[in-house]
Amino acid sequence: MFKKCISSLFAIVLIVTSLHLTTLTASALPPGIPSKSSALTKLNALTVKTEGTMTGYSRDLFPHWSSQGNGCDTRQIVLKRDADSYVGDCPVTSGSWYSYYDGVTFTSPSSLDVDHVVPLAEAWRSGASSWTTTKRQSFANDLTGPQLIAVSASSNRSKGDQDPSTWQPPRTGARCAYAKMWVETKSRWGLSLQSSEKTALQTAINACIY
């Protein structure tokens, strides 16, 4: 009888552990990431053209970290969404976050940036210069697609406003999902891309196993 109880307890622990790991894996990435085949289809449908200039650009033209209700802004929502665990509710004061770009775990929100997968300046050069401020604000606070992700401040700042032809996540295993997030965001928002950018994205997505 004792052995049966131990066996049952062990099975329950395995199930709970499995569910916990699944939750952690799911929380590491934003929503709306397409499959490999869908990403390639969307990539091939994007307009390829020479990038526009930075003339007139300002981050202030993309109002970001807007209020999302209940005292939360967009950044706080992403910090909660992407955390394995957290303490505090707008502001989040501590927790555990796995930075997908570089594979480092952090416990302080001050060590994290919420990255715009397609940078605001890149969006400006790719078509957002002609948008209204309201549309740019929606883009900068997009919680429904894979445009926002909590990552280490160092990885986000090394990226700056570069596209995938000159910057990809330092962790090789992150490059597939990153490319798919980039394509999905440009597709959803009707942004163009340049030739070198498309080549880099095709290479990254073709290497995906899912």
C-alpha positions in Angstrom: 0.0 0.0 0.0 2.8 2.4 1.0 4.6 1.7 -2.4 1.4 2.4 -4.3 1.0 5.8 -2.4 4.6 6.7 -3.2 4.1 5.7 -6.8 0.9 7.8 -7.1 2.6 10.8 -5.4 5.5 10.6 -7.8 3.1 10.5 -10.8 1.3 13.6 -9.5 4.6 15.4 -9.0 5.6 14.6 -12.6 2.3 15.9 -14.0 2.5 19.1 -12.0 6.1 19.6 -13.0 5.2 19.0 -16.7 2.4 21.5 -16.5 4.6 24.1 -14.8 7.3 23.7 -17.5 4.7 24.1 -20.2 3.5 27.3 -18.6 7.1 28.7 -18.4 7.8 27.8 -22.0 4.5 29.5 -23.2 5.2 32.7 -21.2 8.6 33.2 -22.9 7.2 34.4 -26.2 4.5 36.9 -27.2 1.2 35.9 -28.9 0.6 35.5 -32.6 3.8 34.0 -33.9 3.1 32.2 -37.2 4.2 28.8 -38.3 7.2 28.4 -40.6 5.1 28.0 -43.7 2.8 30.9 -42.9 5.8 33.2 -42.1 7.4 32.4 -45.5 4.1 33.1 -47.2 3.7 36.4 -45.5 7.3 37.3 -46.1 7.0 36.8 -49.8 3.8 39.0 -49.8 5.6 42.0 -48.3 6.6 44.9 -50.5 10.4 45.1 -51.1 11.6 48.6 -51.6 14.4 51.0 -50.6 14.0 52.2 -47.0 12.8 55.8 -46.4 14.8 58.4 -44.6 14.8 59.4 -40.9 13.7 62.9 -41.8 11.1 64.1 -39.3 11.4 61.1 -37.1 11.0 61.3 -33.3 10.0 58.6 -30.8 7.5 61.1 -29.5 5.5 60.5 -32.7 5.0 56.9 -31.4 3.4 57.5 -28.0 4.2 54.3 -26.1 3.6 52.7 -22.8 0.0 53.9 -22.9 -2.4 53.3 -20.0 -4.1 49.8 -20.2 -6.5 50.4 -17.3 -6.3 49.4 -13.6 -3.2 51.5 -13.1 -1.2 49.5 -15.7 0.6 50.7 -18.8 1.8 48.7 -21.7 5.2 48.0 -20.3 3.8 46.6 -17.0 1.4 44.4 -18.9 4.2 42.9 -20.9 6.4 42.4 -17.8 3.5 40.4 -16.2 2.8 38.5 -19.3 6.4 37.4 -20.0 7.3 36.6 -16.4 7.7 33.1 -15.0 6.6 34.6 -11.7 6.3 38.2 -10.4 5.6 40.2 -7.3 3.6 43.5 -7.3 0.9 44.7 -9.7 1.7 47.8 -11.7 4.4 48.4 -10.8 5.8 44.9 -10.8 8.6 45.0 -8.2 10.4 41.7 -8.7 10.0 38.3 -10.3 11.7 35.9 -12.7 12.2 36.6 -16.4 14.0 34.6 -19.0 15.4 36.9 -21.7 14.7 35.0 -24.9 17.2 36.9 -26.9 20.3 36.0 -24.9 19.2 33.2 -22.5 19.8 35.1 -19.3 17.4 35.0 -16.3 16.7 38.2 -14.4 14.8 38.9 -11.1 14.6 42.7 -11.3 12.3 44.5 -13.8 14.9 47.3 -14.0 17.2 44.9 -15.8 14.7 44.5 -18.6 13.5 46.5 -21.6 10.3 45.8 -23.4 11.6 45.5 -27.0 9.6 46.7 -30.0 10.5 43.7 -32.3 10.2 46.0 -35.3 11.9 49.2 -33.9 10.0 52.4 -34.1 12.6 54.0 -36.2 12.6 51.0 -38.6 8.8 51.3 -38.8 9.2 54.9 -39.7 11.6 54.1 -42.5 9.2 51.3 -43.7 6.0 53.2 -44.1 4.9 54.5 -40.6 6.1 58.0 -41.5 2.8 58.5 -43.4 0.6 57.2 -40.5 -1.4 59.2 -38.2 -0.1 59.6 -34.6 -3.1 57.5 -33.4 -2.0 54.6 -35.7 1.6 55.0 -34.6 0.5 54.8 -30.9 -1.4 51.6 -31.6 1.7 50.1 -33.2 3.9 51.1 -30.3 1.5 49.5 -27.8 0.5 46.4 -29.8 -0.3 43.7 -27.3 -2.3 41.5 -29.7 0.6 40.5 -32.0 4.3 39.5 -31.5 5.6 43.1 -31.5 6.5 43.5 -27.8 8.7 41.2 -25.7 10.5 41.6 -22.4 14.3 41.0 -22.8 17.5 42.1 -21.2 18.2 45.7 -21.5 21.7 44.9 -22.9 20.4 42.9 -25.8 17.7 45.4 -26.7 20.2 48.3 -26.7 22.7 46.4 -28.7 19.9 45.9 -31.3 19.0 49.6 -31.4 16.9 50.2 -34.6 18.7 47.6 -36.8 16.8 45.1 -39.0 17.7 41.4 -39.2 20.3 42.0 -41.9 22.6 43.6 -39.4 21.3 42.3 -36.0 19.7 39.1 -34.8 19.5 37.7 -31.2 22.9 36.6 -29.8 21.3 33.3 -28.8 21.2 31.2 -32.0 18.1 29.3 -30.8 16.1 32.5 -30.7 16.6 33.5 -34.3 13.8 31.4 -35.8 11.1 32.9 -33.6 12.5 36.4 -33.9 12.4 36.3 -37.7 8.8 35.0 -37.6 7.8 37.7 -35.1 9.4 40.4 -37.4 7.6 39.1 -40.5 4.2 38.9 -38.7 4.5 42.4 -37.4 5.4 43.9 -40.7 2.7 41.9 -42.4 0.0 43.0 -39.8 1.0 46.6 -40.1 1.5 46.8 -43.9 5.2 47.8 -43.6 7.7 47.3 -46.4 11.2 45.7 -46.2 14.5 46.1 -48.0 16.2 43.4 -50.1 18.9 42.6 -47.6 16.4 42.4 -44.8 14.2 39.9 -46.8 17.3 37.7 -47.5 18.2 37.6 -43.9 14.7 36.7 -42.9 14.4 34.0 -45.5 17.6 32.4 -44.2 16.5 32.5 -40.6 13.0 31.1 -41.3 14.2 28.4 -43.6 16.4 27.2 -40.8 13.4 26.8 -38.5 12.3 23.3 -37.5 8.7 24.5 -36.7 
